[in-house]
Amino acid sequence: MGRRDLREQLAELEALTPSLRVVHVLEQPPDGWTGEHGRISAEMIHRYIPEPQLRRLEYFICGPDAMMDAVEALLLSIDVPASRLNTERFKFV
């Protein structure tokens, strides 16, 4: 499955699920990218998730180990309960 296919599937899922919001964050975006870029930060999370909901939501994290470790540590540092973190780790072969 190519990146375009995955983005289309996420867009469809987002359209079907009113409570789901997908935010694409590119560490090294191409010229002209107007979305979020860099690494995920506490400020970025607070831009999309109101404080009262922050600790009640479920977080699904999937990606390379280093990215997942950083996101998990970040969420825990802003008081998201560990029980709200759902992870799936994979490695490129």
Buried (B, 14 or more C-beta within 10 A) or exposed (E): EEEEEEEEEEEEEEEEEEEEEEEEEEEEBEEEEEEBBEEBEEEBBEEEBEEEEBEEEEBEBEBEEEBBBBBBEBBEEEEBEEEBBEEEEEEEE
